[in-house]
Amino acid sequence: MTQAAIAIWPPPAYHLGGRTQRKYLIESHNFYHDGGAGVKGVTGLLPRERVLIALSHQETDRVPVDFMATAETWARLKSRLGMTENEEVLRHLGIDLRHPRQPYVGPPLRQHADGSWTDAWGVRRRPVPHEHGTYDEIIHHPLAGVKDAGELASFAWPQPEWWDAAALADEIKAMDAQGSYAIALEEFGDPGGIFEIAWYLRGMEQFFMDMAVEPDIAYEIMRHVARFYTGMLERVLAAAGERLDLIWMSDDIAHQHGMLMSLSSWRDLIAPHHEKFNRRVHELGSRVMYHCCGAVRPFLPALIEIGVDVLDVLQFSADQMDPQEIKASFGDRLCFHGGVDVQSTLPQGSPEEVRRVVRQRIDVLARDGGYILAPTHNIQIDTAPENILAMYEEVGSLEGRKL
């Protein structure tokens, strides 16, 4: 059994001294804990142990936590804490996961005189300034002119070997020398998943038109993207498979008030590629964390059917996204990651409001395990550092504030 496929056995709960207690055993780590009921039940867990137990739908000493932020937010938080390195911040916040990436070693990426740049897929972007920084905006879709699916065979698709899997394995080894953290590999969804990369290549409006009137083109573009990601998956798991706990795949198929397409269209054109990819993830001993913003509730049964293990981001400000209902309906089959809102709670709430929401999320979503608390997306620059610190302080992960 590989470490990435660690089995966790929860012997039956028993009653002792007025407290419900559980025993946990993780085979490859050889550790054993007796603990009290609730999320404070197990003590002394290492970060990776905490995450793996939670992903096995068992309660832990505290809920595991993750962190994502824009570059501007990182800089502001480091300044507030008097720190210079991201890792210092992660340790201070008590973050249980790490997100290493493969270095790009492929053909040089074009930088254009107007400040725009072309990525490995041939998609051209330009930085668009805002009050506190920039975002990249797509200005060229390389497959926009395709008229027939047969033309796709001649496109210069990127190759998995353009990314250095061996260097990723070395980076994880260096991390392991400093601590035991769960590893989530996010480059299968950032900058985009199977559906997202497809519309980056084609253009969003044109791709939706394809789904309706030229489905062969839509399907074939996604087949090529999925084949690339499967090749990359096999390379990284061959290099570092025993340490890759979560494969983070993304496809935003929802908006604030509903889905971007019908369930039947998704099942016919998009789901087959994800199902095949997810099956390969499981065959190679890891888990699938699937990112989707918005009102994704209607598709949750179908996402479970195609092998999603963990749902990210839990945007409860969207329609039909009720945490209690979602936990009750799917919590025995699906784990959750996210839940702390970056639209209103973190940027607009007080530290006390942040703490209240964090406690609500833990009380509902961490019951019987299966929850990693995190922001619902990258924390934006309009969030005060005090609110970020309040989030992790309430969990009990903040340095010097252990529960």
Buried (B, 14 or more C-beta within 10 A) or exposed (E): EBBBBBEBEBEEEEEEEEEEBBBBBBEBBEBEBBBBEBBBBBEEBBBBBBBBBBBBBBBBBBBBBBBBBBEBBBBBBBEBBEBEEEBBBBBBBBBBBBBBBBEBEEEEEEEEEEEBBBBBBBBBBBEEEEEEBEEBEBBBBBBEEBEEBEEBEEBEBBEBEBBBBBBBBBBBEEBBEEBBBBBBBBBBBBBBBBBBBBBBBBBBEBBBBBBEEBBEBBBBBBBBBBBBBBBBBBBBBEBBBBBBBBBBBBBBBBBEEBBBBEEEBBBBBBBBBBBBBBBBBBEBBBBBBBBBBBBBBBBBEBBBEBBBBBBBBBBBBBBBBEBEEBBEBBBEBBBBBBBBBBBEBBBEBEBEBBBBBBEBBBEBBBBEBBBBBBBBBBBBBEBBBEBBBBBBBBBBBBEEEEE
